[in-house]
Amino acid sequence: MSARQGFPVRFEFDAEVIEWRGPSPFFFVPIPGRYAEELRRLAKAVSYGWGVVPVEAVIAGATFTTSLFPKDDGYLLPLKVAVRRKTNVTAGDLVAVAMTVGAIQR
């Protein structure tokens, strides 16, 4: 079986935007825990290191590419400043996410 067989894989969910207040604040959408096991399996085929999972995501009509960060037993979808400005979302907002793993060939 090739590493790309079975791709792309699409996830759709609603989640609340959170803020990480490190040296530079950053905003994330936590991926619902019910997807964690499948994402760990997919990471074996698509990760380019550190367990990150490259994805294409759509929030409020804005399409962007990024990589999921593994955190504890789950994953976080980072929201770049440009995406937050375009979608006008911030911490505490509930967002609908459509996310695809394995479709990115850039």
C-alpha positions in Angstrom: 0.0 0.0 0.0 1.4 3.4 -0.9 1.7 6.1 1.7 -0.7 8.3 -0.3 -3.4 5.6 -0.8 -6.7 6.5 0.8 -6.0 10.3 0.6 -7.4 12.9 0.7 -9.2 12.6 4.0 -11.7 15.3 5.0 -12.9 16.3 8.4 -15.7 18.8 9.2 -16.5 20.1 12.7 -17.3 23.1 14.8 -15.0 24.2 17.6 -14.1 27.2 19.7 -11.1 29.3 18.9 -8.5 29.4 21.8 -5.6 31.7 22.4 -2.2 30.6 23.5 -0.4 33.3 25.4 3.2 32.5 25.0 5.9 34.9 24.2 3.9 35.8 21.1 0.1 35.1 21.3 -1.2 32.6 18.8 -4.7 31.4 18.1 -5.8 27.8 17.5 -8.8 25.7 16.8 -8.6 22.5 18.9 -9.5 19.4 16.8 -12.2 17.4 18.4 -10.8 14.4 20.3 -12.9 11.9 18.3 -10.5 12.6 15.4 -7.2 12.2 17.3 -6.6 8.5 16.6 -7.3 8.8 12.9 -5.0 11.9 12.6 -2.2 10.1 14.4 -2.6 7.3 11.8 -2.6 9.7 8.9 0.4 11.6 10.4 2.6 8.5 9.8 2.0 8.9 6.0 2.0 12.7 5.7 4.1 14.3 8.5 7.3 16.0 7.6 8.6 15.8 11.1 7.7 16.5 14.8 4.3 14.8 14.2 2.8 17.8 12.4 0.1 17.1 9.9 -0.1 19.3 6.8 -3.7 20.3 6.0 -5.8 22.6 3.8 -8.6 24.2 5.9 -11.6 26.4 5.2 -13.1 28.7 7.8 -15.8 31.2 6.9 -15.0 30.9 3.2 -11.2 31.5 3.7 -9.1 28.6 2.4 -5.6 28.2 3.8 -2.8 25.7 4.3 -1.1 25.0 7.5 0.0 22.1 9.7 -1.7 20.7 12.8 0.4 20.8 15.9 0.2 17.7 18.2 -0.7 18.8 21.7 -1.2 16.4 24.6 -3.3 13.6 23.1 -4.9 15.8 20.3 -4.1 18.3 17.6 -4.4 22.1 17.2 -5.2 23.9 14.0 -3.2 27.2 14.0 -4.9 30.3 12.7 -2.6 32.7 11.0 -3.1 36.5 11.5 -4.1 36.8 7.9 -6.8 34.1 8.3 -8.2 35.7 11.5 -8.3 39.1 9.8 -10.1 37.8 6.7 -12.6 35.8 8.7 -12.9 38.2 11.7 -12.5 35.5 14.3 -10.9 35.6 17.7 -10.6 33.7 20.9 -14.0 32.4 22.1 -15.6 32.3 18.6 -17.3 29.1 17.5 -16.1 28.3 13.9 -17.1 25.7 11.4 -14.0 24.0 9.9 -13.7 21.9 6.8 -10.2 20.4 6.8 -8.5 18.1 4.3 -5.4 15.9 5.0 -3.4 14.6 2.0 -4.6 16.9 -0.7 -1.7 19.3 -0.6 0.9 18.7 -3.3 2.8 22.0 -3.2 
